[in-house]
Amino acid sequence: MKNHNKYFVLVLFLYFIHFCVIAQGFEKISSRKSGVKFQNKLVESQQTNILTYEYFYNGGGVAIGDINNDGLDDLFFTGNMTSNKLYLNQGDFKFKDIGKSSGTLGKDAWTTGATMVDVNGDGYLDIYVCYSGKGDASSRKNELLINQKDNTFIDEAEKYGLADTANSIQAAFFDFDLDGDLDMYLLNHNTQVINEIDFDAKRKDRNPLAGDKFFRNDNGVYIDVSEEAGIIGNSMGFGLGIAIADITGNGYPDIHISNDYIEPDYLYINNGDGTFSEKLTEYLQHISYYSMGSDFNDVNNDGLVDLFTLDMLPEDNERQKLLYGPENYEQYALMVMKGFYHQNMRNMLHINQGTGMFSEIGQLSGMSNTDWSWAAFFTDFDNDGWKDLFVSNGYYRDYTNRDFLKYKGDYYFSKARAKEKADTLHLVTSMSSTPIHDYVFRNENGAIFKDVSEDWGFEEPNFSNGAAYSDLNRDGSLDLVVNHLNDFAGIYANVLAPEENEGNYLQLKLNGEGSNTSGIGAKINVYIGEQQQYFEQQPTRGFQSSVSHILHIGLGAADNIDSLKITWPGGKQQWIRNIASNQLLQLDERKALDKEAKPENINSSIFTKIVSPIPFKHVEAGYNDFKRQPLLSHMLSPSGPVIAVGDVNNNGYSDVFIGGTSETQGKLYFQVSTGQFLESQGLDLSDMKGSATTDAVFFDANGDGKQDLYIVNGGYHDFERDSPELKDRLYINQGGGNFNYKANALPNVLSSNSVAKPFDLDNDGDLDLFIGGRAVPGQYPKPASSFIFINDGNGKFEDHTEKFFPEISTLGMVTDASWIDVNQDGWQDLVVIGDWMPISVFVNQEGKSFIGQTAEYFDKPLVGKWSKLEAGDFDKDGDIDFIVGNFGTNSQLKATDQGPLTLVYADFDGNGSVDPILNYYYKGALVPFMSRDELLDQMYGMRSKFTDYASFSKAKLEDLFSKEALKQANKLEINELKTIYLENKGNKFLRHELPVEAQYAPVFTISVMDIDGDGNLDFILGGNQNTTRLRLGMIDANFGQVYLGDGKGEFSTVDPRKTGLAFLGDVKNTAIIDLSHLKILLVGINNQGIEAYVLNSSLKKKP
């Protein structure tokens, strides 16, 4: 009896656990219960397969809308080799198949996308259906199924001018010219292979069967105006995704097109005159390579529309190594030069800065790797006031498996040699098939998203394509509908259990004037206290799909909306106040008023860009460091321009030195009383030809009261460990603007250095030097030597490193340092940072030696890719704190205490070169970051160990080398990648996180000043790194960030719309100078030059 009771209790417990899990996510409704038995079944054959039609596995779409106006959204599915199906919603997740009776089954052709839209303005949703596939063009005529208001439809595409025969993927209807009716963009794709040699020619030609098209609605008839509207219609565009939104704020809808393969995406800016201009490169810094589904939405609740695009990068380590191809940096650079722009294979989240620029932070957000993905849309599934992300996923066969591609090539070659016909179906079935689960990401704060796929019920692997959302049962939460390949369509009921007093919502039904009855293009702003949300009514979303026309707004704990503003297409506006939550609210355009014109806020920014007073052009030599060391994660040669500021002629004005490269010499500029800068003729740098300047500093080296110039030389380039170009230089100020090179002033040491910091080490009244060494050229990550140079008082320095600080010579790859009296004993101590180094503290023993006391000042080592150290009393407690620049978290590289980023290096293959093996933790194991191709580029001998990609995909670090080899190798670990604030507590430094924007990109420069005049120190961050290896891609989301301090160690990010900063490129240095009575921010951008921004508050001050 007791055993039976135990069994009964166990069953109840398991049932309870199961119920709780379901109640916290989505419940998949069985086809038996729902009545939705649609399956998009594919039958592979010799004639029809992925090798004969490359979009064979792209799947079908979903269109959702209320076709009979009964208040419940109905479902339409498209099938590739099966009939389309229309299901009538009968409530409680029960649907009736009316495909045959409604006349919507379609024809015997390859159906792709579908859109529900009221084309004729009669108040009933019609259905536009797209066709593609190989075969006769007449079979590809798209259908416009006009709703007869009795649950039947008639195809009237010919009548409306929309029976197009191109290879179509999706159609989007919107009012592009704001004339009150709906126009249409038709997204098409090519079906032919194009050779690279033909790229240029094909890009210039319009192709009627492959190129995209745009149709203007002229009194109910659609006219193809593609060419005159500025729409690109060549055969290079393999269109997969379309997203519509007004990103410029001029009232007119703009268009983003996702293109598969090498043709870049298109971003069409609506000019408001019936034309578009393609301006992607002006708004986005880089894009997805195999772009698929996309979505425009405001993900961070700042009132601006952001952009998300999908690609194919897997989350799984093994699949990454199986599917990722070889890199060719020169080929990439050539493609960029030819106009194919910067593209990388990963999902991308472009955050709208409101300045005409977008910051791409997909990797920081946690949403960059979702495998072969299709539909993407943001909406608030848990009603907490933040839009979450759904991603449909899966490709029926692993078509890009590197081993299969090799096998395919060998197979075709062997058949050709034997003069036999290839068995295409054999090749197809040789491919593996790997289902992947769909992804759901919960929006945590507008920048960081949490993968809740398993928690919310999407852990089941499948093959999903088109998807859409709707509140199917009108319970106030959004449900999901997914078109699966070779399986029943998925109906997912939202049963997320909201927290107590949370989970409120508002739904909007828009009733537009004229023929745009759903108010497509309308904009909604919702205000609750200090919070806002922004929406645009654009039902075409995801991939080959369209969502419910009922707008859904999650409100979290708010019972009431303070105000709601709707801006209808054409500009009319309505304000509605004090709206109760948890209702369906109808908004009628007829009640709207003309928009009131508001005066623009002129010159409200903190800075204003001006013509640079420093006409210096920085030119890099163009070295490809990856050729020298194929396993580098980023190049080391690009380092400038360096900016050093000082008053060299004692006239009270800021003078500026700009460092040169191995190709161009640095220059010194004198400021004169008129506020101009004149190039000095008194500094001869001809002896530095071939050197690359990595730092420079003005200080009085010989005690004569004049500023001398120390120039640090370093870099990677083609230098050797002891190349003469690596020698630093000291130029003595002779007065009158003249400098003499003092050849014997410095010890004869050669090292690739990064930084020079003058200080009085021994308190004897003159300035000594700390010289930080970076990396030995060609042997990364071996550190170059660092030095202590002691001044004899007359400007002659001797190397006293061994006497004062012997361990500093092998300190690490130093990037910056600062002298402060950390223990308040009157002697300057040294804080040092570097690449793969801990933030290190060395205490001065009264000028006799230094003792490392990092452990005493930090609770744990903070090891990072540190790049910049800037001091200031940010909490106003009388001691010196630090802002410390790091690599950031917007990359594929991740590091924690439990899973540190790990670099193991040695000459593993005994060929005389250093082999740096980058590793990361995946599922508790240390695995190599590089691909098999990258490893073989560095160590060709590994080919015999890993004969195929499959074997390498399973390899851990311990599988690459013997235990003995790993034991003898050097090992570095990083546990911190964030840029941080270090608070000085007297006997400790405390780590504090900065706002998330500080992690957008690597930080290379920090300028500290009181920007807003409140007496508290603020700071500016600059950085970016665009010389990474292709797999990492460009990390360039920082356009210049301003952080305001409160004097207590807390910082707030200034809205980019208010900073006035617009840094583009790799910012390596910034400096604040006085120009007459003005404060000027100088910005040194690698391979560009010097930009300048004036602090607007200084404009108001009289000289």
Sequence and secondary structure as in RCSB ss.txt:
>XXXX:A:sequence
MKNHNKYFVLVLFLYFIHFCVIAQGFEKISSRKSGVKFQNKLVESQQTNILTYEYFYNGGGVAIGDINNDGLDDL
FFTGNMTSNKLYLNQGDFKFKDIGKSSGTLGKDAWTTGATMVDVNGDGYLDIYVCYSGKGDASSRKNELLINQKD
NTFIDEAEKYGLADTANSIQAAFFDFDLDGDLDMYLLNHNTQVINEIDFDAKRKDRNPLAGDKFFRNDNGVYIDV
SEEAGIIGNSMGFGLGIAIADITGNGYPDIHISNDYIEPDYLYINNGDGTFSEKLTEYLQHISYYSMGSDFNDVN
NDGLVDLFTLDMLPEDNERQKLLYGPENYEQYALMVMKGFYHQNMRNMLHINQGTGMFSEIGQLSGMSNTDWSWA
AFFTDFDNDGWKDLFVSNGYYRDYTNRDFLKYKGDYYFSKARAKEKADTLHLVTSMSSTPIHDYVFRNENGAIFK
DVSEDWGFEEPNFSNGAAYSDLNRDGSLDLVVNHLNDFAGIYANVLAPEENEGNYLQLKLNGEGSNTSGIGAKIN
VYIGEQQQYFEQQPTRGFQSSVSHILHIGLGAADNIDSLKITWPGGKQQWIRNIASNQLLQLDERKALDKEAKPE
NINSSIFTKIVSPIPFKHVEAGYNDFKRQPLLSHMLSPSGPVIAVGDVNNNGYSDVFIGGTSETQGKLYFQVSTG
QFLESQGLDLSDMKGSATTDAVFFDANGDGKQDLYIVNGGYHDFERDSPELKDRLYINQGGGNFNYKANALPNVL
SSNSVAKPFDLDNDGDLDLFIGGRAVPGQYPKPASSFIFINDGNGKFEDHTEKFFPEISTLGMVTDASWIDVNQD
GWQDLVVIGDWMPISVFVNQEGKSFIGQTAEYFDKPLVGKWSKLEAGDFDKDGDIDFIVGNFGTNSQLKATDQGP
LTLVYADFDGNGSVDPILNYYYKGALVPFMSRDELLDQMYGMRSKFTDYASFSKAKLEDLFSKEALKQANKLEIN
ELKTIYLENKGNKFLRHELPVEAQYAPVFTISVMDIDGDGNLDFILGGNQNTTRLRLGMIDANFGQVYLGDGKGE
FSTVDPRKTGLAFLGDVKNTAIIDLSHLKILLVGINNQGIEAYVLNSSLKKKP
>XXXX:A:secstr
 HHHHHHHHHHHHHHHHHHHHHHTSEEEE HHHH    BB     SSSSTTT TTTTS   EEEE TT SSS EE
EE  SSS  EEEEE STT EEE HHHHT S  SSEEEEEEEE SSSSSS EEEEEEESSS GGGG  EEEEE SS
S EEE HHHHT    S EEEEEEE SS SSS EEEEEE   S   GGGHHHHHHS  TTTS EEEEEETTEEEE 
HHHHT    TT EEEEEEEE SSSSSS EEEEEEESSS  EEEEE SSS EEE HHHH S EESS   EEEE SS
SSSS EEEE     SSHHHHHHH     HHHHHHHIIIII  EESS EEEEE SSS EEE HHHHT S  SSEEE
EEEE SS SSS EEEEEE  SS TT HHHHHHHHHHHHHHHHTT    HHHHHHHS    EE EEEEESSSS EE
E TTTTT  SEE EEEEEEE TT SSS EEEEEEBTSB EEEEE     TT  EEEEEEEE STT TT TT EEE
EEETTEEEEEE   B BSS B  SSEEEEEET SEEEEEEEE TTS EEEEEEEESSSEEEEEGGG B       
 TT SSEEEE  S   B       HHHH TT SB SS     EEEE TTSSSS EEEE   SSS  EEEEE TTS
 EEE SS   GGGTT EEEEEEEE SSSSSS EEEEEEE  TT  TT GGG  EEEEEEETTEEEE TTSS    
  EEEEEEE TTSSSS EEEEEE B TTSTTSB   EEEEE SSS EEE HHHH GGGGGS EEEEEEEE TTSS
SS EEEEEEEEEE EEEEE TTS EEE HHHH SS  EEE  EEEEE TT SSS EEEEE   SSSS    SSS 
EEEEEE TTSSSS EEEEEEEETTEEEESS HHHHHHH GGGGGT  SHHHHHT  HHHHS HHHHHHSEEEEE 
  S EEEEE SS EEEEE  GGGGSS EEEEEEE SSSSSS EEEEEE B  B TTT  B   S EEEEE SSS 
EEE  HHHH     S EEEEEEEEETTEEEEEEEETTTEEEEEEEHHHHTS  
